[in-house]
């Protein structure tokens, strides 16, 4: 339920911006973004690109995963 509330229109952009600026992502942030990708059929192309940037940053080591 919390994830659904946090993933309302506009908050994906805010969450991604916060993650990219801090260069850190928490496990909760990861879970929220994965839930958005898996549960929200209406993600627009921009939101998908933003989320992909975050996961690419994790894979490339640009973003640090913290607990």
PAVOMI-420604 format. One record per residue: residue number from 1; z, y, x of N, C-alpha, C in turn. Coordinates in steps of 0.001 Angstrom, whole numbers, plus 524288, in hexadecimal, padded with zeros to 5 digits. Last residue first. Example, Ala and Ser with C-alpha at 12.3 -4.5 7.8 and 13.67 -1.06 7.14 Angstrom:
<sites>
(site 2,(81BA8,7F736,83232),(81BE4,7FBDC,83566),(81EBE,8001E,83264))
(site 1,(81E78,7E9C6,83386),(81E78,7EE6C,8300C),(81E78,7F31C,83390))
</sites>
This chain:
<sites>
(site 67,(80B6E,80278,85462),(80E5C,80064,84FE7),(811ED,80466,84D95))
(site 66,(7FE4F,805FC,85805),(80402,8065A,858A1),(8069A,8041A,853C5))
(site 65,(7F2E1,805A3,85EF6),(7F585,8036E,85A66),(7FB63,80378,85B79))
(site 64,(7EB29,81011,86314),(7EF65,80C7C,86459),(7F1FA,80AB6,85F57))
(site 63,(7DDAE,8120B,864C7),(7E254,812AA,8617B),(7E64E,80E78,862F1))
(site 62,(7D72F,80E55,86C5E),(7D7D9,81403,86BFD),(7DCB0,81545,868B3))
(site 61,(7D48E,80404,86CAE),(7D947,8059F,86F6E),(7DA3C,80B7E,86F67))
(site 60,(7CCAC,8001C,866C4),(7CB42,80245,86BD6),(7CFF8,80415,86F07))
(site 59,(7D1F5,7FD2E,85D91),(7CF3A,7F93B,860BA),(7CE23,7FB27,86642))
(site 58,(7D548,8070F,85A1D),(7D925,80305,85B6D),(7D69B,7FEF7,85EFB))
(site 57,(7CBAA,80BE9,85850),(7CF57,80E26,85C11),(7D37C,80A41,85DC3))
(site 56,(7C7FF,805B3,85041),(7C53E,805B4,85542),(7C8C1,807DB,8598C))
(site 55,(7CF03,808A3,8487B),(7CF21,80347,84A61),(7CC1F,802AE,84F7E))
(site 54,(7CBEE,81352,8476C),(7D145,811E6,848DC),(7D165,80C64,84B24))
(site 53,(7C17D,81265,84469),(7C2D2,81533,84941),(7C845,813BC,84B1A))
(site 52,(7C28F,80D7C,83AB4),(7C01A,80AAC,83F0B),(7C150,80D41,84447))
(site 51,(7C6A6,815D9,83511),(7C9E8,8113C,835F4),(7C7AE,80E01,83A76))
(site 50,(7BDCD,81C63,83521),(7C2C8,81E2B,83753),(7C64D,81984,838A0))
(site 49,(7B67D,81642,82FDF),(7B582,817CC,8354A),(7BA9A,81975,837EC))
(site 48,(7BB30,815D9,825EA),(7BA4F,81109,828F2),(7B976,81241,82EB8))
(site 47,(7BAB5,82065,8231A),(7BFC8,81DD3,823AD),(7BF47,818D3,826E6))
(site 46,(7AFBE,821BA,822B3),(7B2E1,824D7,82655),(7B830,82249,8274D))
(site 45,(7ACB5,81B2B,81A7B),(7AAED,81A1D,81FD1),(7AE38,81CFC,823D7))
(site 44,(7B7C8,818D9,811FB),(7B2AB,81B02,81339),(7B174,81A0C,818FF))
(site 43,(7BD35,80E8A,80B15),(7BD6A,811A4,80FDF),(7B7FF,813D5,810E2))
(site 42,(7BDB3,8086E,80224),(7BB38,80D89,801B9),(7BBEE,810EC,80699))
(site 41,(7C356,7FFA1,80364),(7BDAB,7FF1B,80366),(7BAF3,80468,803AC))
(site 40,(7CE1F,7FD47,80973),(7CBBF,801D3,80707),(7C5D4,80193,8077E))
(site 39,(7D24A,7F4F1,80EF4),(7D360,7F569,80960),(7D074,7F9CC,806A5))
(site 38,(7CF95,7F4EC,81989),(7CF13,7F020,81682),(7CF7E,7F0EE,8109E))
(site 37,(7D172,7FF0F,81D27),(7CC4E,7FCA4,81DE3),(7CB85,7F804,81A44))
(site 36,(7DBED,80041,81A77),(7D805,803C8,8183F),(7D299,80160,818AB))
(site 35,(7E06B,7F88E,820AF),(7E0C6,7F825,81B00),(7DCB9,7FB96,8185F))
(site 34,(7DE59,7FCDD,82A83),(7DC05,7F7D7,82910),(7DC18,7F722,82326))
(site 33,(7E498,805DB,829D7),(7DEEE,8065E,82A63),(7DC28,8014C,828F2))
(site 32,(7EE9E,8015E,828E2),(7ECAA,804EA,824E4),(7E6B7,8055D,82521))
(site 31,(7EF68,7FBC9,83241),(7EF8A,7F8FC,82D47),(7ED4E,7FC61,828E2))
(site 30,(7EF6D,803FF,8395B),(7EB56,80006,83988),(7EAEF,7FD32,8344F))
(site 29,(7F8BB,80908,83665),(7F3B6,80BC4,835FC),(7EF32,807E7,835E9))
(site 28,(7FFC9,80107,8391A),(7FF52,802AE,833A5),(7FA29,8058B,832C3))
(site 27,(7FEC4,800F1,843C5),(7FD28,7FC43,840DE),(7FC78,7FD9A,83B1A))
(site 26,(7F99F,80D78,847C5),(7FDDD,809C5,846B7),(7FBB3,80507,843DA))
(site 25,(7F2C5,8130C,851F5),(7F273,810E3,84CB5),(7F6E4,80D01,84C0C))
(site 24,(7EFA1,81E53,85972),(7F31A,819EA,85859),(7F23E,81821,852BD))
(site 23,(7EB47,827D5,85B33),(7E961,8236A,85E52),(7ECF1,81EAC,85DE6))
(site 22,(7ECFB,8305A,8553A),(7F17F,82E4F,85819),(7EFFF,829FD,85BEB))
(site 21,(7E2F5,831D3,850FE),(7E578,83608,853EB),(7EA01,8340F,85741))
(site 20,(7E118,8284D,84BE1),(7DDC6,829DF,8503B),(7E043,82E31,85380))
(site 19,(7E911,82874,84439),(7E8BE,8242F,84809),(7E594,825E8,84CCE))
(site 18,(7E685,83167,83E75),(7EBA2,83104,840FE),(7EB90,82CD7,8454A))
(site 17,(7DC93,82E73,83ABB),(7DD31,83316,83E05),(7E251,832DC,84112))
(site 16,(7DF37,825EB,83475),(7DBE4,8252F,8390C),(7DC73,829C5,83CC7))
(site 15,(7E527,82B19,82CB8),(7E77E,826FD,82FE5),(7E45C,82628,834E4))
(site 14,(7DDA7,831F0,82868),(7E26B,833FB,82ACD),(7E4EB,82FF5,82E70))
(site 13,(7D64A,82AB7,8247B),(7D4CB,82E9E,8285D),(7D98C,830B9,82B40))
(site 12,(7DC83,825B1,81D3F),(7DA34,822B0,82183),(7D8BA,82672,825E4))
(site 11,(7DEC9,82D4A,815FB),(7E2E2,82BC7,819A1),(7E0D2,82857,81E05))
(site 10,(7D5AA,82E7D,81008),(7D76E,832BA,81368),(7DB7B,83103,81751))
(site 9,(7D99B,82630,80603),(7D561,8295C,8082C),(7D793,82DD6,80B69))
(site 8,(7E465,81E00,809FE),(7E197,8211D,80626),(7DD73,82463,808E4))
(site 7,(7EAB7,817A3,81001),(7E51D,8176D,810C1),(7E20C,81A32,80C75))
(site 6,(7F510,8180D,80D28),(7F37E,81ACB,811E5),(7ED95,81B0E,81291))
(site 5,(7F515,811AF,80441),(7F66E,81734,803C1),(7F478,81A45,80876))
(site 4,(7F2B6,80807,808AD),(7EF39,80A51,804C6),(7F040,8101B,80434))
(site 3,(7FB6E,8066F,80F06),(7F649,80713,8116C),(7F286,80999,80D9E))
(site 2,(80335,80502,80780),(80378,80984,80AFA),(7FE20,80A92,80D67))
(site 1,(80000,7FB53,8033A),(80000,80000,80000),(80000,804EB,80365))
</sites>
